[in-house]
Structures are given as structure tokens and as C-alpha cells.
Amino acid sequence: MIKITLPDGSVKEFEKGTTPMEVAKSISEGLARNVISAKFNSTIVETVTSLETDGSLVLYTWNDKEGKTAFWHSTSHIVAQAIEELYPGVKLTIGPAIDNGFYYDVELPTGSISDKDFPSIEKKALEIARGKHDYKMRDVSKADALTFYKNQGNEYKVELIENLEDGTITFCDHDSFTDLCRGGHIPNTGIVKAIKILSVAGAYWRGNENNTQLTRIYGISFPKQKELTEYLELLEEAKKRDHRKLGKELELFTFSQKVGQGLPLWLPKGAALRERLEQFLKKAQKKAGYEMVVTPHIGQKELYVTSGHYEKYGADSFQPIRTPKEDEEFLLKPMNCPHHCEIYNAKPFSYKELPKRFAEFGTVYRYEQSGELHGLTRVRGFTQDDAHIFCTPEQLDEEFKEVIDLSLYVLGSLGFEDFTAQVSVRDLDTPEKYIGSVENWEKAEQAIINAAKEKGLNYVIESGEAAFYGPKLDFMVKDALGRQWQLGTIQVDYNLPERFDLTYKGSDNELHRPVMIHRAPFGSMERFIALLIEHTGGNFPLWLTPEQAIILPVSEKHEKYAEKVLKSLENNEIRALIDSRNETIGKKIREAEMSKVPFMLIVGENDEVANTISVRRHGGEDLGAIDVTMFTDLVNKEIKSTLKTFKE
């Protein structure tokens, strides 16, 4: 007999060789009908895997993230089989699950795949799925695996197998299809009821632009057709909200090939929006005791060698800048933290002067592959709302909770109410990925968990998601379309203070090491604004929007009155402009709607006589004719309802 521990802590005894599906059936038939994947002792297994030892078992359904991963990975096998049958001679490479769906990279024998081919691939894949073929894992010797793929002429799979150890290689079979695979599948293909091929793209083998360019086929699948229909509707809405499309329409930002890929240029309206976001945070930071600092865009290579950033990112980042002086090298700044450590080091501190909170809107640079660049969400130059707190170990708990308060204030003020706090910790199986002592890591991780508990946050713990120098608390926010994004992060770091030999004089007159907190409520200004555009559909909070009102004179003779209204609004700090073009009032209203201006103020003969403005809200609501003072009160009341003061 073996003992199986379930997620609720209960322990049940089963015969050796029992499968996860049999465990599910022992709990309830309903659960067994829905279980599609499982994890045993931290390893993803099939529902028919024999359990031979005592251990912990987690059962997954479609509603679990891990269940979806198994579902989409399994579908990638179905689609790969369909492509193999439709395109004889195709070479398959890899086909993982991703956040939404899956992809499979292939080398086609001739020609290409376009959206015209999608229906035939979907039809063939669904035909295979309906066969209800079981997924079967089997161990294969390295020699046999190499022979199998050499006979196919598939050098990609051969390369993968050559890097694997004998005894660790497995194949997955279903129907007449075989693929090199580590496992993690649903019970059979029949569970997949709906498949959609979404797009194709080019992708270099193993992400190296010196390698062969493959065809990457993206898709998604569901256990019900209805769910696919709903997803495609959301996808259409997401296209309408795409920040690249709206950013252009609203004249917020642009890109230039001459300036360089991944380097955004902020247009006047976008720059003004950014400035308001900065001032909003600076005002709150000032109340929270932060001091603003400014650091250069470059630093000597040695700075980042000391911090550990060069070792971790140097090979894949912008290469060193060489000066006329021999052996002198600088790097474009990949992070602000090493610079802030040196600011702390500029003078000695005593425990009475801590904590020190240094904040900066600092621009950093990282060389992302061109194929991975995406609007503002993945760029090569971006500005972080960075701050670093240097405190005593005794102050850590309170400081961390204060940063949580600030982060929650930022998210709440911008309409991001649906979120989960993710405690990102080390992967204990790969200690080489991290710097610093185990003792410091344990202290830092526990400090974050304690703070999350005390603040009553809805939090989850994710292994392997920590930064290389310390664990962190990430705010995983759901947007208006139900998509999850990481917005804002707080990190505890015992390592950089050691690397930079940071000290303070304690009450015992001895030197001690401070603890460092990294925090960025926005994260990256570029990425945050991209997500804000998509979350709001370009309908920003009234306090933030570039123009709060547009004045539309009915004819040229009403322009003088329009200017009088504009001056009154500006005196009340309301952002407005006049559309004095020689166009019909209907066209002006339509274009103001497209520009997502919150209020349209129409002024004509009757308004001028009565000293009023006819107010129309974005979306079509008619608020009637009111005077400017009433409109000002309306705007200010709406702003106060959404923009609270930090620490009132």
C-alpha cells in the first residue's frame, strides 16, 4: 500500500500502482469525469500514470491553470498530426502550451501556411480529436530515439535528443502519431471539442536569428464550442482595444525605424498623460517619505559586474560602450538599483537616519529580440517608477506593508480592482539561478508572506518566479477583458547590500548591513500605459485623460464665446480645447467621440445669450444646458470620486 496526501491535508491509502484517475474516482464520480491532469510530488503526470510511492497528489480540471496547460499542450500534438498529414515531409520541432493556447514550430517542405489554410487544418485536427485516441507515454532509449528521428530526416528533434540523458527520454503516442515529449497530457483527444488556428509567424529555431527560420502556428482549443465562441468575441474586443491601434488614433506615441525598434517616441498628448501619472505618484511618494534622485543612463561595466546584472543579462543585452581610453567600458543602464546603492554609499548613515527611501523615474535599456518586441508592452528602452528603501531588519516588516499600501492606492486610483497578490519565491531545484545565502533568502521570503497575511491580501505562492537577487510580491491584475497582467512589484533584497558593502551604524556603535526593498507600483511606464489603454479602451479616468472637454462652436460667429468658455475652464484647471474647424457640428461630435474626449461642450446662439454650454458626455448622454460653474463642479466631483488622496 502507498499513502497519498491530498491538497486538503488528508491522507488516503491505495494499492501500489494506483493511478490519479482511480484516486479521483475514489473521491467522487463527478470529479473523475472532470479531471484531465495531475501533479505528483511536484511532477506533472498523466491521469493514468502508476503511482508507486508515497507522495502528494493534486488533481486538475479545465478550470485550473495547470489543467489548461495540459489541455493546450495535448492539442498541439493533435494539430501537429494534422499538419503532418496535410503537409507530407514537414519537420516538427517543438509545440508547448502558452498563456492562451499553444503553438507548434515546423519547417515546411515547400511553400507557406496562410490564414486561407486555417480551416483545413482545423477540420483535420477536429477529425483526429473525435477519434478519442488515448495519449500514451513510453520510455525510449537515446539510441532508439535518435534512430527514429534520423530516419525521418528531422535534425531538430535529433538536436534536442542529443542534449538529453539516456533514461530520461519519453515519446507520446496517440492514434498513428508519435512525438518526443516529457508528458503532461489529457486522457484522450476526444475531450477537445473546439480548435481554432489563430495566426502564423516566423520563428528562429531555438530563438537564435542565426538559425533556420521556422513557421510558428498559433492556436487555441476548448472542451466546449461555446467557450471558443466567447473567446473569439473577447479577441475581437481586444483588437478594438489594442494599445497600438488606440495609441495611434489618440496620438499618444509612435515608433520610428530611424530611431530604432523598440524605442517609443511620446507625442505631446502621450507625454502629457505620462507626466500626469508621474506627478500623481510623486505626490503620494512625498507623503510616504520618499526623496527623488536622478542617475545617468549609463554606468561603468564594473558597476553591473558588482551587482550581478552583467553575469545574468550581459550576454543578451546591449553590448559595452568603449571610450577612447583603453580598457574603459560602459553599459547602457539595465537597472536603476546599482546606481541607488552608490547614492546610499555617498555618506555614512546611522540607524536613526533609516529608512532612506530613494525614488526615480529612471529609463533603462535591455536588448529584446526583434521578434519579441510588441508595442509598448515589450520595448528596448523603458522608464521604471523605481524606488529603493534601505532600512534596518527591524523596520523591514513595516516598510514592506507601507509599500503595499502605496501599490494598492495606485491600482485603485486607476480602476484595477480585480487582482491577486503573487508571492514569487525561489525554485529550490535550481539554486544556481540565484545569488546570496539560503538564510537570507528564507528570511526575505518569510517577510513577504507575513506582510501579505497581515494586509489581508488574496495571495498565492509561485515557485521559480523570484528575481535572481531576491523574492518579490507581484500584483497580478485582471483587466476589463479578464486577461491577467503583472502590474507593480515589491522585492526584498539582502544580497545587493552585501555586494555593495552597504552599512549603517547601529545603537551598539557597530556597523550593520541594511535590508533593501525594490518597488515599482507602475513597473514600467510604457507597459503600464499600454495596459491602461487596453483596460479602459482609451476612456481614461477623467483626472488623467489628455483632454477633459472639447468646445464645439455651432458656427464661426460663436467662436468668441467659445474662447470665453475655454478661458473660464482653464482658470478652473480643466483641460479643454476648441474645435474651430469649418465642419458641421455633427461631424465634430463624431470625431470627438472617436477621440474619446469625455465631454463635448456645444455652444450656439441660445447658449451665448443664456451664458450656458450644452453638455454631451462621451457615449451620447445629453446633460442639457448648464453654466460653466455647474460644469466645473460636475468635473471636480467626478475626479474626487475616483482619485482619492493618499493617506487622507
HUWO-V977663 format. One record per helix or strand of 3 or more residues. SS is the DSSP state (@ for helix, = for strand). FROM is the first residue (numbers start at 0). TO is the last residue. If there is no record, write none. Layout:
ss=(SS	SS)
from=(FROM	FROM)
to=(TO	TO)
This chain:
ss=(=	=	@	@	=	=	=	@	=	@	=	@	@	=	=	@	=	@	=	@	@	@	=	@	@	=	@	@	=	@	=	@	=	@	@	=	=	=	@	=	@	=	@	=	@	=	@	=	=	@)
from=(1	10	19	28	36	42	54	64	100	114	135	141	154	169	176	188	193	204	212	224	242	267	297	300	308	328	336	350	355	369	380	392	418	430	437	458	471	483	494	514	524	548	555	575	584	598	604	612	621	627)
to=(5	13	26	33	39	44	59	85	106	128	138	151	161	173	179	190	203	206	221	240	248	286	299	306	315	331	343	352	364	371	390	412	424	432	453	462	477	492	498	519	535	552	570	577	593	602	609	616	625	641)
